[in-house]
Amino acid sequence: MTDEPQRCAWAAGDPLNRIYHDAEWGVPVRDSRELWETLMLEGFQAGLAWIVILRKREAFREAFAGFDPVKVAAFGPGDVERLMANPGIVRARAKIEATIKGARIWCEMRDRGEDFAEFCWAFVDGKPIQRPGHGFVATTPLSEEISKELKRRGFKFVGPTIVYAWMQAVGLVNDHQLGCFRREPVAALA
């Protein structure tokens, strides 16, 4: 018998989910590039299970130049075709094109002096929201607000459900369940 710590229910089962949950999920991310990468990967996840994206994450990183927004913003039609032929990633033209457009928006924001991390964290006044830890929700009024603002700026695949999953992943909200061994350590990072 093992003494496995209690985790959020979604992290049970697949070892890759457990590793992701234990090391990354909910940890506040303050790096603009990493926040953008995670938002783009959440967009690729739409209609799929997150484990699919986790299994392909390194291939995504390789295909999208390490998710360097400056490099991705320079991608053209030939790159879209290259990506569409890459079996290591989710080959959805609309999602690929949305990622390239998202990189261009990220660069436009930077060029205007707007830091993507500051933009993201301003929605929570710089401090992660600590949810009560019982029951999951798919959206919140705040995820709806952020979704609207991202869409207004031209981002795609940023509906309220995707945005809420992203908020959880990057630590804008601590949604670890009560009893999960990561709940308190993640809360302490706030």
C-alpha positions, -999 to 999 in steps of 0.1 A, spaced: 0 0 0 13 34 -9 9 66 10 -2 87 -20 -12 122 -10 -47 134 -16 -51 153 -49 -78 171 -68 -100 144 -83 -91 154 -119 -54 146 -113 -61 110 -103 -52 83 -128 -28 94 -155 8 99 -141 13 129 -164 -18 146 -149 -4 139 -114 30 154 -122 14 185 -138 -10 189 -108 17 184 -82 43 208 -99 25 234 -120 -13 236 -117 -23 267 -97 12 280 -91 11 317 -98 28 325 -132 41 361 -135 60 356 -167 43 373 -197 55 347 -222 45 317 -201 11 332 -194 6 336 -232 19 301 -239 -6 286 -214 -35 306 -228 -26 294 -263 -24 258 -251 -57 261 -233 -71 272 -267 -58 241 -284 -74 221 -256 -109 233 -266 -130 202 -273 -103 178 -261 -90 165 -227 -61 185 -211 -41 153 -210 -40 153 -248 -23 187 -247 1 177 -219 12 147 -239 19 170 -269 32 200 -250 69 195 -259 60 190 -296 39 222 -294 69 241 -279 92 228 -306 66 236 -334 59 271 -321 95 282 -316 94 278 -278 62 299 -277 84 330 -283 56 354 -293 81 375 -314 90 345 -334 55 331 -337 42 366 -347 65 363 -378 49 330 -389 33 331 -424 12 308 -446 41 284 -451 44 280 -413 7 273 -411 11 245 -436 41 232 -418 22 231 -386 -8 215 -403 15 186 -414 30 181 -379 15 150 -363 30 159 -329 5 187 -323 -33 193 -326 -36 201 -363 -65 225 -363 -60 253 -387 -82 278 -368 -63 271 -336 -29 274 -353 -40 307 -369 -54 319 -336 -20 313 -320 -2 332 -346 -27 361 -343 -24 359 -305 14 363 -308 9 394 -329 -15 408 -303 10 400 -275 36 419 -295 13 449 -302 6 451 -265 43 450 -257 50 477 -283 24 499 -267 42 495 -233 16 471 -220 30 440 -203 9 409 -207 16 397 -172 5 430 -157 -26 430 -179 -35 395 -167 -28 400 -130 -47 434 -129 -79 414 -131 -72 400 -97 -55 430 -83 -22 411 -84 -32 385 -59 -46 350 -66 -82 344 -58 -86 317 -31 -117 297 -39 -134 277 -11 -121 244 -24 -153 224 -28 -169 219 -61 -156 230 -95 -171 256 -117 -166 259 -155 -169 297 -156 -171 327 -133 -182 363 -138 -145 372 -138 -136 346 -165 -165 361 -185 -150 395 -181 -115 385 -190 -128 365 -220 -146 396 -233 -115 417 -229 -93 392 -247 -118 389 -275 -121 427 -278 -83 427 -283 -87 401 -311 -77 369 -293 -95 337 -304 -104 305 -285 -107 325 -253 -142 318 -242 -151 320 -205 -146 282 -199 -112 282 -216 -102 314 -197 -113 299 -164 -92 267 -170 -63 290 -179 -69 311 -147 -67 279 -127 -36 267 -145 -16 299 -141 -26 306 -105 -49 336 -110 -73 314 -89 -64 287 -64 -90 260 -71 -73 231 -54 -99 211 -36 -102 209 2 -80 181 14 -57 183 -17 -21 184 -5 -13 213 -29 -41 236 -17 -22 252 12 13 254 -4 -2 271 -35 -22 295 -13 11 304 5 25 315 -29 -1 342 -31 
